[in-house]
């Protein structure tokens, strides 16, 4: 029998990939106002590195990577509304 190979899901994510999800309702920002994005696709991130900001009711909440790896996908654009549990970013662990 052939060894099992991880198959990506409809978003291109493998089971081992880490998905950054929003834990609040707000707006997604890749970086601070008038500042470059904290991370881009293909960037390498370290554990606990800031990767994005979710703004809720005027407050900015910085999201940190829970893994060290490479950003493979960003699901939302700057200013897009996000809901609780929305996927915002996919990181492939080292």
Secondary structure, DSSP 4 states (H G I P E B T S, - for coil): -PPP-----TTS--TTSEEEE-SSSEEEESSSTTS--S--TT-EE-TT-EEEEEEETTEEEEEE-SS-EEEEEE-S-TT-EE-TT-EEEEEEE-
